[in-house]
């Protein structure tokens, strides 16, 4: 007889919140990817074009962790028009020793949202100027909120701007964040106005054409681009990658294939043979990140299976400690 723990989104929200513990968990995952024999196959991807839908399956094995996660992550971007979330999903955590299922995490995409925001915090921690106080967020979905919250865990943000194609939506999000975070958050009608003078810029959209342009870049800025997690998605003008002093990937193999780097290579702005650092290498100190306050830095986040294994492992450990969830025996 085998036993499996079943955890719902409600259960998981009780034990996993966006805090420094989760940021450290994801930072450790990036470090493992750079320094250990992590097995992380390419993303399995399914596109459902007629419904503006996509499904990604991600996984990774990290040596010495008891389990590894397999995540199914749908994104259907017309859902908000019918009152549904655009993202969803679940994770299965299996034993690294036996392959038996240890936990079913019915998180509806919650853990993905949290680990993605935490990855943004890790990028800013290692690449943004230490005194960064002004943030600009392009996008008004769930990640726009979470990325700003995560950023505030690692940088002294006192002011933020929000831009979205739907200005009224940006106004709503700005009001919510201003109340919740206790800082000045304003909606901007134009993306360029939002990013002008910002220390940290975060792009959080499913855009297929650039929403941020190279000519907007200013000395010392850090940009975290986290929306380009598929070949057709593109938030940054390719020239922005070429103009950056420091470009960093979460996984260089992935960003060459489907990140912002992929578009810069296709546009001839960057050589396909160019070598860049990964976040884990900067954390490990084997490659340099930001070296002065004048450099422009870009982090290209496509989402990695190692993040999913890390957050799922943390969630199961926390659920066991809190004695929550339902045990299913078979």
C-alpha positions in Angstrom: 0.0 0.0 0.0 1.2 3.5 -0.9 0.2 6.8 0.6 0.0 10.2 -1.2 -0.7 13.6 0.3 -3.3 15.7 -1.6 -3.0 19.5 -1.0 -5.5 22.0 -2.4 -4.8 25.7 -3.2 -6.5 26.5 0.2 -4.0 24.2 2.0 -1.0 25.6 0.1 -1.9 29.2 0.8 -1.8 28.4 4.5 1.9 27.3 4.4 3.4 29.1 1.4 3.4 32.9 1.1 5.6 35.3 -0.9 8.3 36.0 1.7 12.1 35.8 2.1 11.9 32.1 2.8 10.4 31.5 -0.6 12.9 33.9 -2.3 15.7 31.9 -0.7 14.2 28.7 -1.9 14.3 29.9 -5.5 17.7 31.4 -5.1 19.0 28.0 -3.9 17.3 26.4 -6.9 19.1 28.7 -9.3 22.4 28.0 -7.5 21.8 24.3 -7.8 21.2 24.6 -11.5 24.6 26.3 -11.9 26.7 24.1 -9.5 25.1 20.7 -9.4 24.2 17.8 -11.7 20.6 19.0 -12.1 18.6 17.1 -14.8 16.2 19.5 -16.5 14.8 18.4 -19.8 13.4 21.0 -22.3 9.9 22.3 -21.7 7.1 20.2 -23.3 4.7 22.7 -24.8 1.2 22.5 -26.3 -0.4 25.4 -28.1 -4.2 25.8 -28.6 -4.2 28.7 -30.9 -7.9 29.1 -31.5 -8.5 29.7 -27.8 -5.3 31.7 -27.1 -4.2 28.9 -24.9 -0.9 27.2 -24.1 0.1 24.4 -21.8 3.7 23.9 -20.5 5.0 20.8 -18.7 8.2 21.4 -16.7 10.3 19.2 -14.4 13.8 18.8 -12.9 15.7 16.4 -10.7 18.1 18.0 -8.2 20.6 15.6 -6.6 20.0 14.9 -2.8 16.4 16.2 -2.9 14.0 13.5 -1.9 11.5 14.3 -4.6 11.1 15.9 -8.1 8.1 17.7 -9.4 6.3 17.5 -12.7 4.2 20.6 -13.3 1.3 21.1 -15.8 0.8 24.8 -16.4 -2.0 26.0 -18.7 -2.3 29.7 -19.7 -5.5 30.7 -21.5 -5.3 34.5 -22.0 -8.9 35.2 -23.0 -10.2 33.8 -19.7 -10.4 37.1 -17.9 -13.1 38.2 -20.4 -15.3 35.4 -19.1 -14.5 35.8 -15.5 -11.8 33.2 -15.2 -8.1 33.3 -14.3 -5.7 33.2 -17.3 -3.4 30.7 -15.5 -4.1 27.4 -13.8 -2.3 24.1 -13.2 -1.1 21.5 -10.8 2.1 19.8 -9.6 2.9 16.1 -8.9 5.8 15.4 -6.5 7.4 12.0 -6.9 10.0 10.2 -4.9 13.5 10.5 -6.4 14.3 7.0 -5.0 11.3 5.0 -6.0 9.3 7.1 -8.5 6.2 6.7 -6.4 3.8 9.7 -6.1 4.3 11.5 -2.8 2.0 14.4 -3.2 -0.6 15.9 -5.6 -0.5 19.7 -5.3 -3.8 21.0 -6.7 -2.6 24.6 -6.6 -4.5 26.1 -9.6 -1.2 27.8 -10.5 -0.6 29.4 -7.1 2.8 27.9 -6.6 3.8 28.9 -10.1 2.7 32.5 -9.4 4.7 32.5 -6.2 7.9 31.0 -7.5 7.8 33.2 -10.6 7.6 36.3 -8.4 10.3 35.0 -6.2 12.5 34.5 -9.3 12.0 38.2 -10.1 13.1 39.1 -6.6 16.3 37.0 -7.0 17.1 38.7 -10.3 16.7 42.2 -8.7 18.6 41.2 -5.6 21.7 40.3 -7.7 21.3 42.8 -10.6 19.5 46.0 -9.5 21.2 48.9 -7.8 21.1 48.5 -4.1 19.4 51.8 -3.5 16.7 51.2 -6.2 13.6 53.0 -5.1 11.4 53.5 -8.2 9.8 50.6 -10.0 7.8 50.4 -13.2 5.6 47.4 -14.1 4.4 46.8 -17.6 1.3 44.6 -17.3 -1.7 44.5 -15.0 -2.2 40.7 -14.4 -1.5 38.6 -11.3 2.3 38.7 -11.9 2.3 42.5 -12.1 1.1 42.6 -8.5 3.3 39.7 -7.2 6.4 41.0 -8.9 6.2 44.3 -7.2 5.5 42.7 -3.9 8.5 40.4 -4.4 10.7 43.3 -5.5 9.9 45.1 -2.2 11.4 42.2 -0.3 14.9 42.9 -1.7 14.9 46.6 -2.7 13.7 49.8 -0.9 11.0 50.6 -3.3 9.0 53.8 -2.4 7.3 54.6 -5.7 5.9 52.5 -8.5 4.2 53.0 -11.9 1.9 50.6 -13.7 1.1 50.5 -17.4 -1.3 48.3 -19.2 -3.0 48.4 -22.6 -6.2 48.9 -20.7 -5.6 52.1 -18.7 -8.7 51.6 -16.5 -7.3 48.2 -15.5 -4.0 49.8 -14.7 -5.8 52.3 -12.5 -7.5 49.5 -10.6 -4.3 47.7 -10.0 -2.4 50.8 -9.0 -5.1 51.6 -6.4 -5.0 48.1 -5.0 -1.2 48.0 -4.7 -1.0 51.5 -3.2 -3.4 50.5 -0.4 -1.8 47.1 0.2 1.9 48.0 0.0 1.7 51.5 1.5 3.6 53.2 -1.2 2.7 55.6 -4.0 1.6 53.6 -7.1 0.2 55.4 -10.1 -1.2 54.3 -13.4 0.4 55.6 -16.6 -1.3 55.9 -20.0 2.0 55.4 -21.9 4.6 52.7 -21.3 7.5 55.2 -21.9 6.2 57.5 -19.2 6.1 54.6 -16.8 9.7 53.5 -17.3 11.2 57.0 -17.5 13.4 57.5 -14.4 12.6 54.0 -13.0 15.4 52.0 -11.3 13.8 48.6 -11.9 11.5 47.8 -14.8 9.4 44.6 -14.9 7.6 43.3 -18.0 4.8 40.9 -17.1 2.7 40.4 -20.3 2.0 37.7 -22.9 2.9 40.2 -25.6 3.9 38.9 -29.0 5.4 42.3 -30.1 7.7 44.5 -28.1 6.2 46.8 -25.5 9.6 48.1 -24.3 12.1 49.8 -26.7 15.9 50.1 -26.6 15.8 53.9 -26.9 14.0 54.1 -23.6 16.9 52.5 -21.7 18.6 54.8 -19.1 22.0 54.4 -17.4 21.8 52.2 -14.3 18.4 50.6 -15.0 17.6 47.0 -14.4 15.0 45.2 -16.5 13.4 41.9 -15.5 11.5 40.4 -18.5 9.4 37.5 -17.5 6.6 37.2 -20.0 8.6 35.7 -22.9 8.2 32.0 -22.0 7.3 30.8 -25.5 8.8 31.3 -29.0 6.1 33.7 -30.2 6.2 35.9 -27.1 8.3 39.1 -27.1 8.3 42.0 -24.7 11.6 43.7 -25.3 12.8 45.2 -28.6 15.7 43.0 -29.7 18.0 46.0 -29.7 17.6 46.3 -25.9 19.4 43.1 -25.4 22.3 44.3 -27.5 22.4 47.6 -25.7 22.5 46.1 -22.2 25.8 46.0 -20.4 24.9 42.8 -18.6 22.4 40.2 -19.9 21.5 37.3 -17.6 19.4 34.2 -18.3 17.6 31.9 -15.9 18.6 29.1 -18.3 20.7 30.1 -21.3 19.5 27.0 -23.2 15.9 28.1 -22.8 16.4 31.8 -23.5 18.2 31.0 -26.7 15.2 29.1 -27.8 12.2 31.0 -26.5 13.2 34.0 -24.4 14.0 37.6 -25.3 17.5 36.4 -26.3 15.8 34.2 -28.9 14.4 37.3 -30.6 17.6 39.3 -30.4 19.4 36.4 -32.1 16.8 36.1 -34.8 17.0 39.9 -35.4 20.8 39.7 -35.8 21.3 41.9 -32.8 23.2 39.2 -30.9 25.3 36.2 -32.2 23.8 32.8 -31.6 27.2 31.8 -30.2 27.4 34.7 -27.7 28.0 33.5 -24.1 26.1 35.0 -21.3 25.8 34.4 -17.5 23.0 32.5 -15.9 21.5 33.8 -12.6 22.9 30.7 -10.8 26.4 31.5 -11.9 26.1 35.1 -10.6 24.8 33.7 -7.2 27.7 31.3 -7.2 30.2 34.0 -7.9 31.6 32.3 -11.0 30.5 35.0 -13.4 30.0 38.8 -12.8 26.7 40.5 -12.5 26.3 44.3 -12.1 29.7 45.8 -11.4 28.7 49.5 -11.0 25.7 51.7 -10.7 25.8 53.0 -14.3 25.4 49.6 -16.0 22.2 48.5 -17.7 21.2 45.0 -16.7 18.6 42.7 -18.1 17.3 39.4 -16.6 15.5 37.1 -19.1 13.2 34.8 -17.1 11.5 32.0 -19.0 10.7 29.8 -16.0 12.6 26.6 -15.1 11.6 23.2 -13.9 14.1 23.4 -11.1 12.1 26.3 -9.6 9.0 24.0 -9.6 10.8 21.1 -7.9 12.1 23.6 -5.3 8.8 25.2 -4.5 6.9 21.9 -4.5 9.4 20.3 -2.1 9.2 23.3 0.2 5.4 23.2 0.1 5.2 19.5 1.0 7.6 19.9 3.8 5.7 22.9 5.2 2.4 21.0 4.8 3.7 18.0 6.7 5.0 20.3 9.5 1.6 21.9 9.7 -0.2 18.6 9.5 -2.5 19.7 6.7 -3.7 18.0 3.6 -5.5 14.7 3.0 -3.7 11.4 2.8 -4.9 9.1 0.0 -3.9 5.5 0.2 -3.9 3.0 -2.7 
